[in-house]
């Protein structure tokens, strides 16, 4: 019996969805020819897992607790959690992460002074102040530039992956263009199947996918009419690579159900926990940059209720990720970077309409760095007694990004071709700010 494959908008849209993978894979064949890898020398870090705390997490309630500041600052979270490193205490809601403190460094003196999501996110992701008229590439795009296809990366999975939603504040690829745009998975890794956009179509078997591809190919006369055209040949090769990802082994990397049940449970059977597991599987496969876009931290209202719900899943997923990377010998070569665009107001906003919320706060906040040659069990900088100001060792976004690039073996003082072709620095030059600079104390 012949299987009927209808010519429909659905079939056509499936093909279009599949070919969206091409944008991320196109760097293999269509990226600018003037891309050159930096002299990376010895490079202990091969990959980055960025846990992007979309909305901005409270530093007082995570990694810079102030139990003596009083209830106006602490709210009900007026205790701390001792860690496995003497002298380092973190927020009381993170007992699992407390037992991994020897693996990470806490930077308690991040600052930039911006309280707007869009501009703060842009500054934290690129190291460049907004308003120049140029959209600079994010850290992930820069890493993709130097460690992606033009640097010898040969994986079927694109070199820059975002789980699961685009960050949405700006174009992460910046002036580098679409070849360095991240592959955004969509879907939910806690569901079975994890419907990775363009790769997994719920309700369709692999055989149906093959039949639809063959049917659409039979209708597409353009490749035949342009046979021998170099651009069409390149497009066909990239499309073939995309379908290899859709129907081949690479797709399985996103399927956490390939893991034993106890491993999945260890990470937490929720979207964040399973995203952490997918991230581990991706760097294990050699993907250079993975972002977990962890939404839900813009806690203007019901801050403490949200913390009570969210902190346990963050604690479990992130602590398990650090432990699992270490157990598999991957932590030395993988940087784990946790942080958002800013912190939240140290003083709780008890008045209406916030009724116990925390607002945006860019004057002082925290980030966490682990692996990839960064030293664990350390604290960099300090905030004042209420967490409102940097008390020592200010760290600016440029310092943070330059430090991560250095651990990846990328010269932070180097350059890439800008929009006009003229060289543009990867990160701005260090300003004359006493006490700031690259995080040499944890490198």
C-alpha positions as CSV (number, residue, x, y, z in Angstrom):
1,X,0.0,0.0,0.0
2,X,1.4,3.4,-1.0
3,X,1.6,5.9,1.8
4,X,-0.3,9.1,1.0
5,X,1.8,12.2,1.8
6,X,-0.4,15.3,1.3
7,X,0.9,18.5,-0.3
8,X,-0.2,20.9,2.4
9,X,0.8,24.0,4.2
10,X,1.7,21.8,7.1
11,X,4.1,19.8,5.1
12,X,5.6,22.9,3.6
13,X,5.9,24.5,7.0
14,X,7.7,21.4,8.3
15,X,10.3,21.8,5.6
16,X,10.7,25.5,6.4
17,X,11.1,24.7,10.1
18,X,13.7,22.1,9.2
19,X,15.7,24.5,7.1
20,X,15.7,27.1,9.9
21,X,18.6,24.9,11.2
22,X,20.5,26.2,8.2
23,X,20.9,29.6,9.6
24,X,22.9,28.2,12.5
25,X,24.8,25.7,10.4
26,X,25.6,28.1,7.6
27,X,28.7,29.2,9.4
28,X,30.3,26.0,8.2
29,X,30.2,27.1,4.5
30,X,29.0,30.7,4.3
31,X,30.7,32.6,7.1
32,X,32.9,35.5,6.1
33,X,36.2,34.4,4.7
34,X,38.2,36.8,6.9
35,X,37.4,35.0,10.1
36,X,40.7,34.0,11.8
37,X,41.1,32.2,15.1
38,X,43.1,33.9,17.8
39,X,46.4,32.5,19.0
40,X,44.9,30.5,21.9
41,X,48.1,29.0,23.3
42,X,47.3,26.6,26.1
43,X,43.6,26.7,26.5
44,X,42.2,24.8,29.5
45,X,38.7,25.8,28.8
46,X,36.9,24.4,25.7
47,X,33.3,25.3,26.5
48,X,31.1,27.6,28.4
49,X,27.7,26.9,30.1
50,X,26.1,30.2,30.8
51,X,23.2,30.1,33.2
52,X,21.5,33.4,32.3
53,X,19.2,34.5,35.1
54,X,16.8,36.4,33.0
55,X,15.3,39.3,34.9
56,X,18.0,39.6,37.5
57,X,18.4,37.5,40.7
58,X,18.6,39.0,44.2
59,X,22.2,38.9,45.4
60,X,21.2,39.1,49.0
61,X,19.0,36.0,48.7
62,X,21.5,33.9,46.7
63,X,25.3,34.4,47.0
64,X,25.7,37.5,49.2
65,X,23.4,37.2,52.2
66,X,23.2,39.9,54.8
67,X,21.6,38.3,57.8
68,X,22.4,41.2,60.1
69,X,21.0,43.9,57.9
70,X,17.6,43.7,59.4
71,X,14.2,42.6,58.1
72,X,13.9,45.7,55.9
73,X,16.6,44.1,53.8
74,X,16.4,40.3,54.5
75,X,12.6,39.9,54.7
76,X,12.0,36.3,56.0
77,X,15.3,35.1,54.5
78,X,17.4,36.1,57.6
79,X,19.7,33.1,57.9
80,X,22.7,31.8,55.9
81,X,23.8,28.4,54.7
82,X,27.3,27.3,55.6
83,X,29.3,25.8,52.7
84,X,32.0,23.2,52.4
85,X,34.6,26.0,52.4
86,X,35.2,27.5,55.8
87,X,34.3,31.1,56.0
88,X,32.0,31.2,52.9
89,X,28.3,31.4,53.5
90,X,25.5,31.6,50.9
91,X,21.7,32.1,50.9
92,X,19.8,29.7,53.2
93,X,17.8,28.2,50.3
94,X,20.8,26.6,48.6
95,X,22.0,23.6,50.7
96,X,23.1,21.6,47.7
97,X,25.1,24.4,46.2
98,X,26.7,25.0,49.6
99,X,28.3,21.5,49.3
100,X,29.8,22.5,45.9
101,X,31.4,25.8,47.0
102,X,34.9,24.4,46.6
103,X,34.2,24.3,42.8
104,X,33.1,27.9,42.3
105,X,34.1,31.5,42.9
106,X,31.6,34.1,43.9
107,X,32.1,37.7,42.6
108,X,30.2,39.9,45.1
109,X,31.2,43.2,43.6
110,X,29.8,43.3,40.1
111,X,28.6,46.8,39.2
112,X,27.5,48.9,36.2
113,X,24.8,51.1,37.7
114,X,22.1,50.4,35.0
115,X,18.6,49.5,36.1
116,X,17.0,48.9,32.7
117,X,16.7,45.3,31.5
118,X,17.6,45.9,27.9
119,X,20.6,48.1,28.4
120,X,21.9,46.2,31.4
121,X,21.6,42.9,29.5
122,X,23.4,44.3,26.5
123,X,26.2,45.6,28.7
124,X,26.5,42.3,30.6
125,X,26.5,40.2,27.4
126,X,28.9,42.3,25.3
127,X,30.9,44.4,27.8
128,X,30.0,47.5,25.7
129,X,27.9,50.4,26.9
130,X,24.7,50.9,24.9
131,X,24.2,54.0,22.7
132,X,27.2,53.8,20.3
133,X,25.0,53.0,17.3
134,X,26.8,49.7,16.8
135,X,25.3,46.4,18.0
136,X,28.3,44.4,19.4
137,X,28.2,40.6,19.5
138,X,27.5,38.8,22.7
139,X,30.1,36.6,24.5
140,X,28.4,33.6,23.0
141,X,28.8,34.9,19.5
142,X,32.4,35.8,20.1
143,X,33.2,32.3,21.4
144,X,31.4,30.9,18.3
145,X,33.5,33.1,16.1
146,X,36.8,31.9,17.6
147,X,35.8,28.3,18.4
148,X,33.2,27.5,15.8
149,X,33.4,26.1,12.3
150,X,36.2,28.4,11.1
151,X,38.4,27.3,14.0
152,X,38.0,23.6,13.1
153,X,34.8,22.8,15.0
154,X,33.2,20.0,13.0
155,X,30.2,19.0,15.1
156,X,26.7,18.7,13.5
157,X,25.2,20.7,16.4
158,X,25.7,24.5,16.0
159,X,28.5,25.9,18.1
160,X,26.3,28.3,20.0
161,X,23.1,26.9,21.5
162,X,20.4,28.6,23.7
163,X,18.1,26.5,25.8
164,X,15.2,27.1,25.3
165,X,14.0,30.6,24.5
166,X,15.9,33.5,22.8
167,X,17.1,36.0,25.4
168,X,15.2,38.7,23.5
169,X,16.9,41.8,24.7
170,X,19.1,42.3,21.6
171,X,20.5,40.4,18.6
172,X,23.1,38.2,20.2
173,X,25.1,37.9,17.0
174,X,25.5,41.7,16.7
175,X,27.4,42.9,13.7
176,X,28.9,39.5,13.1
177,X,25.7,38.5,11.3
178,X,23.4,35.5,11.0
179,X,26.2,32.9,10.7
180,X,26.9,33.5,14.5
181,X,23.3,33.7,15.6
182,X,22.6,31.1,18.3
183,X,20.5,28.0,17.6
184,X,17.5,28.4,19.9
185,X,15.9,25.1,20.8
186,X,12.4,26.1,21.9
187,X,10.5,23.3,23.5
188,X,10.8,22.0,27.0
189,X,13.5,19.4,27.9
190,X,11.4,18.1,30.8
191,X,8.8,16.8,28.2
192,X,9.1,13.6,26.2
193,X,9.9,14.3,23.5
194,X,11.9,17.5,23.9
195,X,10.5,19.2,20.8
196,X,13.7,21.0,19.6
197,X,12.5,23.5,17.0
198,X,13.4,22.3,13.5
199,X,14.6,18.9,14.7
200,X,11.7,17.2,16.5
201,X,8.2,17.4,15.2
202,X,5.7,16.0,17.8
203,X,3.5,13.4,16.3
204,X,5.7,12.6,13.3
205,X,7.9,9.5,13.1
206,X,11.3,9.6,11.4
207,X,9.9,7.7,8.5
208,X,7.2,10.3,8.0
209,X,9.9,13.0,8.1
210,X,11.9,11.2,5.4
211,X,8.8,10.8,3.2
212,X,8.0,14.5,3.6
213,X,11.5,15.5,2.7
214,X,11.4,13.3,-0.4
215,X,8.0,14.7,-1.4
216,X,9.1,18.3,-1.1
217,X,12.3,17.6,-2.9
218,X,10.2,16.2,-5.8
219,X,8.4,19.5,-6.0
220,X,11.4,21.8,-5.7
221,X,12.6,22.5,-9.2
222,X,15.1,25.3,-8.2
223,X,18.0,23.0,-7.4
224,X,17.7,21.2,-10.7
225,X,17.4,24.5,-12.7
226,X,20.5,25.9,-10.9
227,X,22.6,22.7,-11.1
228,X,26.3,23.6,-11.0
229,X,25.7,27.0,-9.3
230,X,28.2,27.3,-6.4
231,X,25.8,29.0,-4.1
232,X,23.1,26.4,-4.7
233,X,25.6,23.7,-4.2
234,X,26.6,25.2,-0.8
235,X,23.0,25.5,0.2
236,X,22.3,21.9,-0.7
237,X,25.3,20.7,1.4
238,X,24.1,22.8,4.4
239,X,20.6,21.4,3.9
240,X,22.0,17.9,3.9
241,X,23.9,18.6,7.1
242,X,20.7,19.9,8.6
243,X,18.8,16.8,7.8
244,X,21.6,14.7,9.2
245,X,21.0,16.5,12.4
246,X,17.2,16.0,12.2
247,X,17.4,12.3,11.4
248,X,20.9,11.3,12.6
249,X,22.7,10.8,15.8
250,X,23.2,14.4,16.7
251,X,19.6,14.9,17.5
252,X,19.8,12.4,20.3
253,X,22.1,14.7,22.3
254,X,19.0,16.8,23.2
255,X,17.1,13.7,24.3
256,X,17.6,13.4,28.1
257,X,15.7,10.1,28.0
258,X,18.9,8.6,26.7
259,X,20.1,9.0,30.3
260,X,19.3,6.6,33.1
261,X,16.3,7.6,35.1
262,X,18.3,8.2,38.3
263,X,20.5,10.7,36.5
264,X,17.5,12.7,35.3
265,X,16.0,12.6,38.8
266,X,19.3,13.8,40.2
267,X,19.1,16.9,38.1
268,X,15.4,17.5,39.0
269,X,12.5,16.6,36.8
270,X,11.7,20.2,35.9
271,X,12.6,22.4,32.9
272,X,15.7,24.0,34.5
273,X,17.1,20.7,35.9
274,X,16.7,18.9,32.6
275,X,18.1,21.9,30.7
276,X,21.2,21.6,32.9
277,X,21.4,17.9,31.9
278,X,21.1,18.8,28.2
279,X,23.8,21.4,28.6
280,X,26.2,18.8,30.1
281,X,25.4,16.5,27.2
282,X,26.1,19.3,24.7
283,X,29.5,20.2,26.1
284,X,30.3,16.5,26.4
285,X,29.7,16.5,22.6
286,X,32.1,19.4,22.2
287,X,29.7,22.3,21.7
288,X,31.6,25.5,22.6
289,X,28.9,27.7,24.1
290,X,25.6,26.8,25.7
291,X,23.2,29.3,27.3
292,X,20.4,28.2,29.6
293,X,18.0,31.1,29.5
294,X,16.5,30.7,33.0
295,X,13.5,33.0,33.1
296,X,11.3,34.1,36.1
297,X,13.7,36.2,38.2
298,X,12.1,39.6,37.7
299,X,10.5,39.5,41.1
300,X,8.9,42.9,41.6
301,X,6.0,41.2,43.4
302,X,5.8,38.1,45.6
303,X,9.6,37.9,45.6
304,X,9.8,35.6,48.6
305,X,7.1,33.3,47.3
306,X,8.9,33.0,44.0
307,X,12.2,32.4,45.8
308,X,10.6,29.6,47.8
309,X,9.5,27.9,44.6
310,X,12.4,28.6,42.3
311,X,15.4,28.3,44.6
312,X,15.1,24.6,45.2
313,X,15.1,23.7,41.5
314,X,18.0,26.1,40.9
315,X,19.9,24.6,43.8
316,X,19.3,21.0,42.7
317,X,20.0,21.5,39.0
318,X,23.0,23.7,39.3
319,X,24.6,21.8,42.1
320,X,24.2,18.5,40.2
321,X,25.6,20.1,37.0
322,X,28.8,21.1,38.8
323,X,29.2,17.7,40.5
324,X,28.4,15.8,37.3
325,X,30.9,17.8,35.3
326,X,33.5,17.2,37.9
327,X,32.8,13.5,38.1
328,X,33.1,13.2,34.3
329,X,36.4,15.1,34.1
330,X,34.6,18.0,32.2
331,X,34.8,20.8,34.8
332,X,38.4,21.6,34.1
333,X,37.6,22.3,30.5
334,X,34.1,23.8,31.0
335,X,33.4,27.3,32.4
336,X,30.1,27.5,34.3
337,X,29.0,31.2,34.4
338,X,25.9,32.1,36.5
339,X,24.4,35.6,36.6
340,X,21.8,38.0,35.2
341,X,21.7,41.6,33.9
342,X,21.8,43.0,37.4
343,X,20.8,42.2,41.0
344,X,17.7,43.4,42.9
345,X,17.1,46.1,45.4
346,X,18.6,45.2,48.8
347,X,15.9,47.0,50.6
348,X,12.6,45.1,50.2
349,X,9.8,47.1,48.6
350,X,7.1,46.4,51.1
351,X,4.8,49.2,50.0
352,X,1.9,48.8,47.5
353,X,1.7,47.7,44.8
354,X,4.9,45.6,45.3
355,X,4.0,44.2,48.7
356,X,7.2,42.5,49.4
357,X,9.1,42.7,46.1
358,X,12.6,43.7,45.0
359,X,13.3,46.1,42.1
360,X,16.1,46.3,39.5
361,X,19.5,47.0,40.9
362,X,22.7,47.5,39.0
363,X,24.9,49.3,41.5
364,X,26.0,46.1,43.2
365,X,25.3,42.4,42.5
366,X,26.9,38.9,42.2
367,X,27.9,36.4,39.6
368,X,29.4,33.0,40.0
369,X,32.2,31.3,38.0
370,X,33.3,27.7,38.1
371,X,35.5,25.4,36.1
372,X,37.6,26.1,33.0
373,X,40.6,27.0,35.2
374,X,38.8,29.4,37.5
375,X,39.7,28.6,41.1
376,X,36.9,27.4,43.4
377,X,36.3,28.1,47.0
378,X,37.0,31.8,46.7
379,X,35.1,35.1,47.0
380,X,36.1,38.2,44.9
381,X,35.2,41.6,46.2
382,X,32.7,42.6,48.8
383,X,29.5,44.7,49.1
384,X,28.7,46.9,52.1
385,X,26.8,45.8,55.2
386,X,23.4,46.1,53.4
387,X,24.5,45.0,49.9
388,X,23.8,48.4,48.4
389,X,27.3,49.5,47.3
390,X,30.6,47.9,46.3
391,X,32.9,48.0,49.3
392,X,36.0,46.6,47.6
393,X,37.3,45.3,44.3
394,X,34.7,46.6,41.8
395,X,34.2,44.2,38.8
396,X,32.7,45.6,35.6
397,X,31.1,43.7,32.8
398,X,34.2,44.3,30.6
399,X,36.4,42.7,33.3
400,X,34.2,39.6,33.6
401,X,34.0,39.0,29.8
402,X,37.7,39.6,29.3
403,X,38.4,37.1,32.1
404,X,36.2,34.4,30.6
405,X,37.8,35.0,27.1
406,X,41.2,34.6,28.6
407,X,40.3,31.3,30.2
408,X,39.2,30.2,26.8
409,X,42.5,31.2,25.3
410,X,41.1,34.1,23.4
411,X,43.0,37.4,23.6
412,X,40.5,39.9,25.1
413,X,42.6,42.7,23.7
414,X,42.3,41.3,20.2
415,X,39.9,42.4,17.5
416,X,37.4,41.2,14.9
417,X,36.3,42.9,11.7
418,X,33.6,45.4,12.5
419,X,30.6,46.5,10.4
420,X,32.8,48.5,8.0
421,X,35.6,45.9,7.9
422,X,37.9,47.9,10.2
423,X,39.1,46.0,13.3
424,X,37.0,46.3,16.5
425,X,38.2,45.3,19.9
426,X,36.6,42.2,21.4
427,X,35.9,44.1,24.7
428,X,36.5,47.8,25.4
429,X,39.8,48.9,26.9
430,X,40.0,49.0,30.7
431,X,38.9,52.4,32.1
432,X,41.0,54.0,34.8
433,X,38.9,52.7,37.7
434,X,40.8,51.9,40.9
435,X,40.7,48.3,41.9
436,X,39.0,47.0,38.8
437,X,40.4,44.7,36.1
438,X,40.6,41.1,35.0
439,X,39.9,38.5,37.7
440,X,43.5,37.4,38.1
441,X,43.0,36.3,41.7
442,X,40.8,33.3,40.6
443,X,42.8,32.5,37.4
